[in-house]
Amino acid sequence: MTIKKSIRLAPLRETIEITSQKRIYEAEENTPTELYDSYKISVLLSDGMGVVMKDQIYNTSCGDIVVFRPDELHFARIFRGGEHHYITFLIPSSLLLSLGGEDLAYIFEDKEKNRINHISAPHGEKQEILEICDKISYLISEENSSDLCIFAYIIELLYRCRGLYDKAKASPFQASTPAVITSTTRYITNNYKTIKNLDEIAKNANCSITYLTKTFKKHTGKTVWEFLTECRLAHAKIMLKGSMSVTEVCYECGFGDCSGFIKLFKKYEGITPLKYKKE
């Protein structure tokens, strides 16, 4: 079950997109690779889900918060089969600055090397975060709920995230991601437009194609080429929002021919790139 709601307060002229999703997943299933041009906060409302983003793999638990900045590719790994529940907020950067200035935007725009994406609160605060998200989930499911009331809860959640951010930076998550995964995700993220084959990626990681493909699949749940394809499609979705044509987007994202791009896009998104652009 997916519930979506957009709230827009006229004086701010900006929109926050909220999605509350409950879905049955199989163990070892992956969600598609995603990319947004807004800031994104995801709050996990169930256990058994991990997050793969940038060059790290995070094991998350119920009540954890994951912060995604624009242009940060990410997808979820399902470690426990069954129903999973999470709520996400897409927030334009200009809105954050309007709401709380640089102090509130800091959790997203932190330029320091030790910036983090994964916030895990102490048990008491985690319970309070879950209660806020439960209230938001309920309100967005009600037809006549007040946007102002929902907005107030979102502001409370954002300021709680800000308070927890520095604490999380002081004791950062220690990842044990193999170097071959780190170098491969980073290389694909930076060179998705020009990569021609697996040999090129394996040479960058200083390993054989066989070792690369087995290790990448084991730790991420995706094949190397699947991740590259989804990376290109994620960027294509962003580009299609602009003035570029479908053909221009196709070649700009590194696809070899337009007909193949259209078929692939429809396979993943259920609609053609042109229809996606119009909608």
N, C-alpha and C positions, 0 to 999 in steps of 0.2 A: 504494500500500500504506500503510495507516494502522495503527499499533500504539499502543494506549492502555493506560496502567497507572495505578492509584491506589495510592499508598503512604501508610500510616498507622502512625505509631509511637504505641502505646497511651498512654505517659505524656503526650504532647503533645495528644492528642485532636483533632488536626487532620489534614487530608488534602491531599497534593500531587497534582495531576493532571498526568500527563506524556503528551504526544502526539508520536510520531515519525512524520512523514509524508513519503512519496515519491509524487509525482504528476506525470503528464504534463500540461503546460499548453500552450496555443497562445499565440503571441506576441500581445501586446496584450489578453490575457484578464485579467479581474479576479476576485479572490475576493470573497465577500459582505462587506458591512460588519459588523463584530463589536463587541461590547461585553461586558465581564465585570464581575462584582462582586468579583473577586479581582485581585491583582496578577498580571501576566503577563510572562514573559521569553520572547522568541523568539530562537533562534540560527540564522542562515542557514548551511546546510551546502552551498550551491551558489550560483552566480552568476546574475545576470540577473533579479533580483526587486527591486522597489521597494516602499516603504511610504508610504501616504497616511494621515496622522493629524492630528487637530486642524486646524491651518491650514498644515501643511507637507507637502512631498513629499520623501522621502528616497530617494536612490539607494544601495542597499546592495550588499555583496559577500560572498563566502563567508567565514565566521568573524565577521561583524558581529553585534552584539547589539542588540536593540530592546526597550526597557522600556515596558510599557503599564501605566498606573495605572487603577484602577477609574473607569468613566464616560468613558474616552477612546476615542472611536469611531476605528476604523481598518480599513483593508483593504489588500490587496497588489495591486500592478500587475506584470504579467509582461512584461518587456522582451525576454526571449529564450525562444523556444519550446523545449520538450523537458522532460526530467525535472528536477524541483526537489525538494530535500530540506531540511527544516527540523525543528527540535525545539522544543516549547513547554512551559513549566511554568506552571501556575496555582497561586499560593501565597496562602493567606489572610494578611491583614495581621497578625493576632494571632500567627500562627506565626513570622513574621519577627521580631517583637519577642521571642518566646520564645527564638529561636535566637541572635540577635546584638544584641538591644537596638536602641536608636535608631541606632546606628552603621550597622548592616546595613540597617535600614529606610530610611535616608536616601536611597538611590538611587531609592526610590519616593516618599517623602513630602517630598522637597525642595520647600520653598515659595518659594524665590527665583525672581525673574523669569527668570533665565538657566538655569533647570533644563533638562535635555536628555532626549531619549528614545533617541537613536541613539549607540551606542558602537562605535567601530572601533579595535581594538587594533593595536599594532605587529606586524610580521610574526611575530616569535618567539613572542610571547604569544598571537597569534591561532592559531598552530599548536597550542599547548598547550590552548587552549579547544576546538578541533576534536577533539583527542584525548579530552578529557573527555566531550564529547558523543557521540563514537563509542562509548565504553565504556558510557555510559548507554543509548544506542540498542540496543546488543547485549544488555545486561542485562534491559531491559524486554521483549525478544523471547524471553527464555529462561523457560520455565515455572517452574522452581524457583530462580530467582535470589533473592538476599538483598535484602530491602527496605532493610536497614541499610546494605548496600554501596552501593546506589543513592543512598540518602539522603546518604551521605558525599561522593559525587561532586557532588551538588547543592549541598551546603554549600561545597565547594571552588569551584564555579562562581560562586556568589553572592559569595564573598569576592574573587574575581578581578574581578567586575563592580564591586564597591565600590572596589577599588584603581584601576580604570580610569576611574571616573566623574568624579572631580575633574580628571583629565588631559583628559578630553573636554570638560568645561566650560570649561577654560582656552583651548581651541582649538575652539570650537563649529562645527558644520556651518553653512555660510552658504547658506541657501536662496535660490533665485531664483524662488520661487513668485509669480505675478502677483497683484496686490492684489485683483483681482476674485475669485480663487479663495479667498484668505485671508478676505475679508469674507463670502463666500457660505457657506463651510463653518462659519465661526464663527456666522453668523446662523441657519443651519439647526440646528446643535447646540443653540443656546440657545432657539430658538423652534419646534421641530418640532411641538409640541402644537397650535399655533394658526395655522400658515401655511396660507393658502387657495389661493394661485395663484403662478405664476411672476412675474407683474407685481410682486407684493409683494417678492419676492427681488431682482429686477432693480433696483427703486427703492432698496433698501438698498445695493446695490453701485454705484449711480449710473451705470448703463449700460442699454442696450436689452436686451430679452429675447433678440434674435438674437445679440448679442455675448456675452451671458452664457452661452447654451446652447452656442455653438460653442467658446468659450474653456474652459469647464468640461469639456466632453467631450474636448477636445484634451489637457488636462493631467492629468485624473484617469482618463479612460477610461470614466467613467459619465456618464449624463445627470443634470441637476440633480434632476429628479423621482425618478429611480432612487435617488440618494443619500438624498433625503428619505425615501422609502419604506423603504429599508433601515435608516435611522436610527430610524424609528418601530418597525420590527420588532425591532431590536436591543434597544430599551428595553422592548418588549412581552415579550420572552423573560425579561428580568430580573424584570419585574413579575409574570409568571405563576408565579414561584417563591414568591411571597407569598400572602396571603390574598384578594387581589382576584379577582373572577370574570372570565370571559372578556369579558363585556360591559363591565364596568368598565374593564378593561385597554384594550379597543378604543377607547373614547372618551377615556380618559386619554392615549393616545398620539397622538391627533389624527385617527383614522380616522372617516370619515363615517357608515358603517353597519356593523353587525356581520357580516352575511353576506359583504360585500365583504372585510372583515378576515379572516374565516375562510378564504376562497378564496385570498387573497393569502398568508396564513401557510402554508397547505398547499403552495402553489406553491413557496415558498422553502425550507421545512423538511421537506416530504414527509409531514407529519402535521398534524392539526388542532391548534389552540391548546389545546383541552381535553385531548387525549391528551398533548401536550407537558407540560401542567401536572401531569397524573397521574403521568407518568414521572419 
